[in-house]
Amino acid sequence: MQLKSILNFVQPHQGFVYGAVHQRNKGQRTVLDIEIRPRKNRQPVCSRCGKPGPGYDTLPVRRFEFVPLWGIAVFFLYAMRRVSCPSCGVKVEQVPWATGKNHLTTTYAWFLARWARRLSWKEVGQVFQTSWDNVFRSVKMAVAWGLAHRDLDTITAIGIDEIAWKKGHKYLTLVYQIDAGCKRLLWVGKERTQKTLRQFFKEFGKERTAHLRFICSDMWKPYLRIVAEVAGQAMHILDRFHVMTHFGKAVDKVRATEARELKAKGQEPVLTGSRWCLLKRPEHLTEKQSIKLNELLAINLKTVRAYLLKEEFQFFWRYATAGWAARFLDAWCKRTMRSRITPMKKIAKMLRSHRELLLNWFRTKGQVALGAVEGFNNKAKVTSRKAYGFRNFEVMKIALYHTLGNLPEPEATHRFC
Ligand SMILES: [Zn+2]
């Protein structure tokens, strides 16, 4: 079997044929140069209007990088023709393997973009001996194509989330589709203000917004307000992940304050090294942490009482019906209000004022992938961390769409990876 037969199998080009193949060395690397020429009597196609026209002249040979073969870099060599197009004038021809001034073939760009979903962009560059810029441009192309070709018409449930970026000083608002059968990132916006979320709904469109049945979010006022204003017909749900995040923060606050108080009174530093025992779920503790937790529970500290209130609240999510969950919620809030622990009382007040939205959690069971928001939040954080060095919003946005957007890809003759 010849190389040309393999090429015709993986990447046939209508109107063009593969010619001679040359091997050369470029530094430490072996390179294959594969000539391409137009079929005889086949007119060039105008890159502006897509219609064939008479040839005008031929430009110097250009190189287009293709998918490497057995660790050997592969280049297509082709002298672009110019078309004397009756409607557009003299234009460079359109070729099926690359677009515009790109020196990467489209197939190679998709190849890099696919790997960039599994490895960091830097790693992809290292493995395939190409620049970070080439990897970035490939991912950008894949995302642009995917966004232009995705279907947004059957969405009934969305989740609104935020992540911190730029060392925690700034926020991004992320909107996910969380239908039971389809979960993906839909939108990324700067900040977490009313304006941000309003922009999402504007781009999403009135008609699609009217079809939304469930919207899940944190108890963040700007989000609550916009959802009520723009999509009042949808059931608004507060999700478990965000609610429990508030608990974690409150317990941590109680612990820090109490540790300071104990130290000031010159008492034994029982709370030292206790942070993670109190924040983690009991089943995730190491043995050492479990022992520490048991020691703590034996002492009557505010921190311990706050911790027990938090753990007790986990039962809330296990109820099968909104009615029983409501009874539990009311009893829990009543007890917590008497606890004399300010951060926990704040939570009880917050839960009381959002009682109905909390109970909606039980009214949507099975219809919405409510756990999805937490999964996406973790993945988005990993992406933003991996994207260390992504200084601007555009790059961050592309990275998030690429990893979480579940974007479509064009049909290809051959799948290279
Ligand atoms: Zn034309």
Boltz pocket constraint, residues with backbone or C-beta under 6 A from the ligand:
constraints:
  - pocket:
      binder: B
      contacts: [[A, 46], [A, 47], [A, 48], [A, 49], [A, 50], [A, 51], [A, 85], [A, 86], [A, 87], [A, 88], [A, 89], [A, 91]]
      max_distance: 6.0
